[in-house]
Amino acid sequence: MDPIIIVAIIGGIILLLLSVGAPIKPIRFIGQGLVKVMIGALLLFFLNAFGSTFDLHVPINLATSTVSGFLGIPGIVALVVIESFIL
């Protein structure tokens, strides 16, 4: 498929959900999960930015973003411990 068609379809779905709302609970759960994963990626970005002075680096990928997004600060601490001592 042409990329323009795919972007148009995704845009149409987004506009439809914005106008009608998302009454289906699974869509809301997926949306909340995606927001948490994005927040986790942002937290890891700040950890890498400020942790560079202490030689801390945790890669930002789907797994680490999910752990830090759903678990919060304890998840980030666990990722740092795993990165420092195990790997």
C-alpha positions in Angstrom: 0.0 0.0 0.0 1.0 3.6 -0.6 2.2 5.3 2.6 -0.1 8.2 2.0 -3.1 5.9 2.1 -1.9 4.3 5.3 -1.4 7.8 7.0 -4.9 8.9 5.7 -6.5 5.8 7.2 -4.8 6.2 10.5 -5.7 9.9 10.5 -9.3 9.1 9.7 -9.5 6.6 12.6 -8.0 9.2 15.0 -10.5 11.8 13.9 -13.4 9.3 14.2 -12.3 8.3 17.8 -11.9 12.0 18.7 -15.3 12.9 17.5 -17.2 9.9 18.8 -15.0 9.1 21.8 -13.7 5.7 22.7 -16.6 3.9 24.5 -14.9 0.6 24.1 -13.0 -0.3 27.3 -10.1 -2.2 25.6 -9.3 0.9 23.5 -9.1 3.0 26.6 -6.8 0.4 28.3 -4.5 0.3 25.2 -4.4 4.1 25.2 -3.5 4.3 28.9 -0.9 1.7 28.4 0.7 3.5 25.5 0.7 6.7 27.5 2.5 4.9 30.4 5.1 3.5 27.9 5.8 7.0 26.5 6.2 8.4 30.1 8.6 5.5 30.8 10.6 6.4 27.7 10.7 10.0 28.8 11.9 9.0 32.3 14.6 6.9 30.8 15.7 9.8 28.6 16.1 12.0 31.6 17.9 9.2 33.5 20.4 8.9 30.6 20.8 12.7 30.3 21.5 13.2 34.0 23.1 9.8 34.6 25.9 10.4 32.1 27.8 12.2 34.8 27.7 9.1 36.9 28.3 6.8 33.9 24.8 5.4 33.9 23.1 4.4 30.7 20.0 2.3 30.3 18.9 1.7 26.7 15.6 3.0 25.6 13.5 0.3 24.0 10.0 -1.1 24.3 10.9 -3.5 27.2 12.7 -0.9 29.4 10.1 1.8 28.6 7.3 -0.6 29.6 9.1 -1.5 32.9 9.8 2.1 33.8 6.3 3.3 32.7 4.3 0.7 34.6 6.5 0.5 37.7 7.7 4.1 37.9 10.7 5.0 40.0 11.2 1.5 41.5 11.3 0.1 37.9 14.0 2.6 37.0 16.0 1.7 40.0 15.6 -2.0 39.1 16.8 -1.3 35.6 19.8 0.6 36.9 20.7 -2.2 39.3 20.3 -4.8 36.5 22.4 -2.7 34.1 25.1 -2.0 36.7 25.5 -5.4 38.5 24.2 -8.1 36.2 25.1 -6.8 32.7 
